Amino acid sequence: MKEEIKDINWEQAARVYSGEASNDERRHFELWLALNENQIEWDNISKSMRGVDSSLISEKVDVEQAWRKIKPITVNKNNRTIRMFRAGIVAAAASVIIAVVMFLNPFEKTASPDQLMVAETSNTIEQLDLNDGSLIDLNRNSNIRYPSSFALDQRALTLSGEAFFNVASDKNRPFIISTQQIQIKVIGTTFNVKALPNDNRTEVSVHEGSVSVSSMLNPNNSMMLTAGDKAIFNAEDNSWVKMQLTNNNYIAWKTKEIAFKNDELPFAIALIEEVYNVKINAPNGFETDSKMITTTFDKYTIEHIVMVLNGIYGVEFTYQKE
């Protein structure tokens, strides 16, 4: 669904900065940001923030020094102090602050503020059809901020949550996705991005074509992925891990196709719970940790899957919807 909102609580904005905001608070801030006068105010702050000394993103961050550098820019032309910044700096490393600025303001020189849109999901999966021909499947509890018309030189948007992208090819306008931790750049391909707001890890899984990924804090910390590759970025140490995909379970939330091959049962149950948005309960006394599973579920209902588990292990699992 698409929404607009006119006011903002700056204490909520502080929680966005520190990574402590709820999904509703983050949505409220992004919708506020989409309005023209608010975007101008935020742009002025963001431009100053990007001038902070690069020492703030080194391994040893002096938080008080960061505050002293940023404090002068927290008063706007009406001398109204924006009280969110110190709370954000104290609660999070300076590197996170800079990344959030880039996450919240990726549209500089790409779109006028009155063109910004927000697409958001709660308990449903929805598909977004962009004007360049790209399709985005948006998982539950996720949101995307994007311009109603892309710029002439690039197609930029931001993601919080999880989405599967089927990007229309356009060699003259790269497709750029900014999350709180990383940036993804493609020409035209299909891939999945999992960037949950309260998770230190971001995952990119490539279905077709090639994808360039880089750290928001250090664009040189990058790698190229091709079909069958999966990369995991860890924000705690700004590191990448690259691996080969062995199945398509990473898009099971979209396809409802799940394959297990000698996998640990707790892992399988966790994936099923995530895909079907349920909680599965094992019977009392049944030790799931010692059990393995090899089976395939192809677009089955959760009722059928639970019945299969019962048949495999000779016990009675139950489930409830989240």
N, C-alpha and C positions, 0 to 999 in steps of 0.2 A: 504494500500500500504506500501511497505518496502523501506526505503531510507538509504543512507549513506552520511555523510558530513564531511569535513576535517578541517574547521576552526571554531573559536568561537569568538564572541564579548564579552569581559568580562563585559561590561556595561549591556549587555543583561543578563549575568549570575547573576549580582547584582539584576536585577529585578526578576529573578527566585527566588533568595533567599528571597526577601522581599514580595513575593506573588503578585507582580505587573506585572508579565510577561504575554504577550499575548500567545495564543495557539501556534502561529508560533514561538515565541521566546523560549517557553518551548520545543517545538519539536526540534528546532535547537540545544539547549543545550544537550538534551538527545542523539541526533545523534552524536554530537561531543564527548560525554562521552563514546560512544561505541567503539571508536578507541583506540588501545592499548596504545600509548604513552600518550594520554590525560587521560585515565583511571588511569595510574600509577601516574600522577601528582595529579589528583583529590583524589586518594586513600591516598596519603601522607597527603594532607590537611584534609581529612575526619577523618583519624586516630587521628590527633592532635585535631580536633574539638571534638571528642568524649571524650577527656580528660578534657574538660572544667568542672570546679567545678559544682557539682550538685545543688548548690545554685542558679544557673542561671535558673532553672526551678521551683523555688518556686513562690509563688503568687506575691512577690515584686521583680521585676527584676531590677538590676542596669545595665542599658544599657552601660554606660561608663565603668563600671567594666568589662562587657562582652567584650567590644572592647579591653581593655587593655590586657585581657587574650589571646585573639585570634590574635591580631595584629602581634606578633612575628612569627606566622606560615604563614603569608601571603606573605612571600618572598621565592621563590623557589631556587633551587641550582644555577641558573643563575642570582640570585639577581634581578629577575624581579618581581616587586611588583604587586600583583593581587589586583586591586583597587576596587574590587566589595564588599569586606566584610564590610567596615564601612557603606556603603549605605544600605546594607542588614540589619545590626544590628539596625541602627537608624530607619529604616522604619518598623521593625517588632520586636516583643518580642523575647527574646533569646530562648524561648521554640520553637518558630516556626523555628528558624534557625537550632536548633538541629534536629527537626523533618525532615526538608528538607534534611539535610545531610543523615539521615537514609533512606529517600525516594529515594535519588539519588544514594545511594551506598549500596543496599541490597544484592549484589552478592558476597561479600567477602567470599572467601573459597568455592564458589559454582560453579563458571564458569570463564574460562579465558576470558579476555576482547574481544578477536577477535571473540567470540561466541555470543556476545550480539546482539539482534535484536530489531527492533522497528516496531510495527504495529500501524497504525494511520488511523483515518477516518476524513472526513470533513462533507459533506452533505449526506453521505450514511451510512447505517448500514451494517457491514461486519462480517463474521464469520471466526474465527481463529482456525485452527486445529493443536493442539500441538502434539509433538512426543510421549507423554505419553498416548494419546488417549483422552485427555480432549478437550472439545469444548468451545469456548468463542464467544458470540455474542457481538460485540463492537458497542455501540450506536454512534450517530453522534458526531463529535468534541471530540473524545476520543482517548487515546493512551495507549499502553501497551509496556513495555520494558521487554524482557525475553531472556534467553539463548537459543541458538539453540539446545543444549542438556542439560537436567537437571542434577544436581549433583546426586551422589549415595545416599545421605542421606536426600535430600529435593528437592522440586520443587518451586523455588522462582521467583516472578516477581513483577513488579510495575504497578499500574494503575493510570491514571489521566483521569477523566471523568466517564462514566457509562458503565457497562458491566454485562452480565448474564453469569455465570459460570456453566458449566456441567462438574464437575471434576471426572476424572476416579479414581476409588478406588486403593490406594496403601498404605497399612498399614506401610510399611517400609520407605516411603518417603512422609511426610506431604506436602500439597500444601499450600504455604504461599504467601499472597498478601499484599504488602505494598502500602499504599496511603500516602499522605502528612500528614495525621492525625492519622490513625489507621493501625493496622495489623490484618489480618484475617488468621486463620489457620484451615484447614479441612483435612480429609482423603479422602473422596469421597462423593460428594453431589451436589445439585443444589441450587443456590442462586444468588441474584442480589446485586450489589454494585453501589452506586451512590456517587461519590467523585469528585464533580466539582471543578476545580482549584481555583476559586474565591469565594467559599462558605465555611463558617465556620462550616457547618454541613456535616456529612457523614452518609449515610444510608445503612444499610445491611438488606435485606429481604430474609428470608430462605424459599425456595420452598419445598425442601426435605432434610432429614437427619439432621445433627447438625453442627454448626459452632461456633468456638471460636473467639471472637473479643477482642482486647485490644488496649489501647492508645499507640501511638508510644513513648510518653514522659514517661509513667509509665506503664510498662507491667503488674504490679499488678492491675491496673485499668482495669479489664476485666470482661467478662461474657460469658456464654454459651447460644447459641440460638438453638432452634429446629424448625422443620417445622411449619410454621404459625406465627413465631416470626418476629418482626421487631425491630431493634435497631437504635437509632439516637444518634450520638456522636456530642457534641458541643465543638469545640476547644476553645471557649472563656473562658469556665470554666472547661474544661477537664472532662465533665460529660456525662453520658449515660442516655437515656430514652428508656425503653423497652415497647413494646405494641404488641397486637395481630392484625394480618392482617385480615381484613374483606372481602377483595376481591383480585383479581389478577391485579388490576390497576397498580401496581408497575412494571409490565413487559408489560404493554400495548404498550410501544414503540417498543417492539419486536413482540407481538402477534396481535396487532390491535384489541384486545378484551377489551372493556370498559364497566363497569357496574356502574350505579349511582342509589342510593336509598335514596331519600329525601335529596339530596346534594344541596348545594348552587350553583346557576348557575355560578357565577364568578369562583368558584373552578373547575366546570366541563369544562368551556370554556378554562381555563388555561391548564388543562390536555390534552384536545383535541389539543390545539395549540402545546403543547410539543410533543405529539405523532406523529402528522402529519406535524410538522415543518411549520406551517402557522400562520397567524394573522387573528383572527375572529373579525369582526366589527359589533357591535349592531347598529340598526337604531337610529337616533337622537330622543331623548325623551324617549327611552326605558330604564327603570331602572332595570338593571340586579341584583343589590344588593338585591332586595326584592323578587327575584324569586328563586324557588326550582325546582329540576328536578329528575325524576325517570324514567330511561330507560336503555336499553342495546344496545350497538353497537358491532356487531360481524363481524370483518374484512370488514367493510363497507368502501367505498371511502369517502373522505372528502366532495365531492359533495353531497353524500347521507346524510351524517350527518348534513350538513347545511340545507338540505331540510327538515329533520326531525325537527330540531330546529325551522324552519320557521312554520312548521305545528303545533307544540306544542304551540307556543306563538302567532301565528297569525301575525307575523311581518316578515320582510325580513332581515336576516343576510347576510353578505357578507364575503368573505375571500380573502386573498392573500398569496402567498407562500413567505416564508422568504428567 
